[in-house]
Amino acid sequence: MPDVSITDPRLLTTMPDELNAATGLDALTHGIEAFVSLAHNPLADTHALNAVGLVCRNLRTTISEPREMVARSRMAQASLRAGLAFTNAILGATHAMSHRVGGLLDAPHGVVNGVLLPHVIRYNARASPERFVDSARSAGIAVDGMPGEDAAELLAEHVRRPADDVGVPRGLGELGVTEADIDTMAHTALDDACLTTNPREASEIEIRQLFKDAL
């Protein structure tokens, strides 16, 4: 672990679009998963919700206008704050599953998160729907007075839009995942530390189904 971390948005202006998209979606996933994590806490919550809002408002601009420094600075801040959030609250099933795909196929981590995140949001909403109201609100969705599961569904649809905008595939199959890979990935995901803080328990059968839904 570093003793000092320097976040300089000027260093990010020359990232390729694919890396820009992947890292932005990773930060978004960090924020959402940290906020609903079983280990969430007031300090992490503040950073997580702030990161969600910053990514949803600024990621597209950093793709279309890579040297526009206001959006670029806000995305750098989003990445930092998302990191502070998940360092203190850990993550969830999206990352537990994404690690398997990345390890098996060397697929870009943030891109895999962008594919998996909407499916995991829907799955987790049954366990902690109220947490998704605040997450959706931070993303810019009007959810006041809305049941948590409805807010989670809107959030799942909403986080897919920036993924579409930056060219992330709709399914894992486009990244090279096949039906034959799913059993192994579902089994090994059970050993991932991120799964221990997922707000809803997940069996191997349930993880396998999430992989199939995302295929």
N, C-alpha and C positions, 0 to 999 in steps of 0.2 A: 504494500500500500504506500502511496506517495506521502511525503511530509508536506509538500506544497503542490497545488494544482493551479496553473494559470490558464484562465479562459479568455482567449483573445479572438473576437469574431472576425478580425481581419484575416486570420489564418484559414478561415472556412470558405472564403470567397472563391477559391479555385477548386473546390471539391467537384468531382464529376456529378452530374445530376443523379446518377444511380446511388452514389454514396450519400449524397445530400438527402435523398428520399428515405433511404434505409435508416440513417441515423436519426432523422426526424421522427419517423414512425416508431423507432425504438424508444425515444424519449417519451412519446405519447403513451406507449404501452407501460413504461416505467411509472408514469404518473397515475394512470388508471389502476394498475395492479397494486401499487403501493397504497392507494387510498382505500381500496376495498380489502386489503390484506388483513388477516387475523391479527397481525402485529401492528396495525395502524395505531398512531398516537398523534396528539395535537401538533407536535413539531413537524412530523412527516406529512400530516394532512395539509398543512399550509403550503408546503413546498409542492406537494403532489397536485393539488388543485390549481395552483398558479401555473405549473408546467403544462397541464392539460390545456388551459386557456391560451397560453402563449403559442403552443404548437398549432392549435386549431386556427388561430388568427394569422399566423405568420409563415407556416411552412410553404404554402403555395407561392408566396412572393419570393422566397429564397430560390425557388426553382425558376420562376419566370424572370426575375430580376436579381441575379446572383450577387451583384455588387451594391444593391440597395441596403445601406448599412443599418437602418432602423430595424427592419425585419430580421436582418442577419444577427444583430445584437440581441434581439429578443429571443431568437432561436438558440443562441449560445447560452443565454440565461435559462431558457427552458431546459436545455440539456443538463446544466449545472444543478438546477433545482430538482429536476427529476432524479438525478443521481443522489442528491441529499435525501430525497424522500425514500428511495428504495434501499439505500444504505441503512436507514433506520427502521424500515418496515418490511423489508424483503419484498417478494413478488408473488406470483401465482402460477396457475396452470398454463397460461400463454407461454411464459418463459420455460417452464418445465418441458413443454412439448416442443417449443422452438429449438431448444438446445439439442434435442434428439435429431431434428431435421438437419440442423446445421452440422452436427457431428457426422451424420451419415452421408450427406450429400454435399457438404461444404457450401450450402446455400447461404446467401446473405442474411444475417440474423434479423436485422430490422425489417427486411422484406417478408420473411417468414412470419414475424410478429404481426405485420399488417394484414396477412391472410388469416391468421388464427384469431386475432383479437375479437372480432365481432362474434364469432362462435362461442368463445369463452365468456364474453359479457353475457350473452343470453343464458348460458349454462349457470353462471354464478348468480344471476339476478334472482333466482329462486331461493337463495340462501340469505342474501343481504340486500334486498331491493332498495332499502332506504339510502344506502351509500351511493347508489347509482343516480339518485336524484341530484345530489350535489355535484357528482361528476359530470352529469349531462348539463347542468346549469353552467358549470365552468367552461364547458365546451361551446357555450353560446346558444343552447337549446332552451326554449321557453317551456319549463316543466312545473311551474308553481301549481300546487294542488293536484298534481298528477300522481297516480300510484307508481310505486317504485319499478315494478316490472314493465310498465308502459314506458317510463323514462329510460329504462335500460334498453328497450327495443329501439327507441329513437337514437340513443347513443350508439348502439351497434351499427345502425344505418349511417349515422353521422361520421363515425371514424372510418368507414369504408370510402367516403367521398374523397378525402385527401389521398387515400391510397389509389383510388381510380385516377385522380388528377395527376399523380406523379408516375403513373404507369405500372403500378404493382399488380401482378397477376391476380385473377379472381380465385384461383384454387392452387393447392399444393401440387397438383398434377403438372401444372405448367412449369414447376420448378424441378420436376423429375421424380417426385414421390409416386410410388405405385401401391396398389392394394397389397402386394407382397411385402412391402416395407412396414406396414402398419402394425402388425403383431409385435414385431421387435421394438418399434419405437414406443408403443403403448406400454410394453412391459418395462423397458428401461426408464421411462418417464416417472415411474413410481419411486425410483431412487433419487430423483432430483430434489434438492433441498427446497426449491421454490414451491413445490407442491405442498409442503407442510404448512405454509401460510395462506394457501388458497382458501377463500371464504366458504367454499362448499367442498366437502369430501368428494374424492373422485376415485372410483375403482378402475381397474385395468379395462374392464368392459366399457365403462363410460368414457375413458380417454380414447379407447379405440373408436368409439362412435364419433367423438369430436374430430378425430383425424379423418374419418370417413366423410363427415359433414363438410370438412374443409378441403376435401380432395378435388 
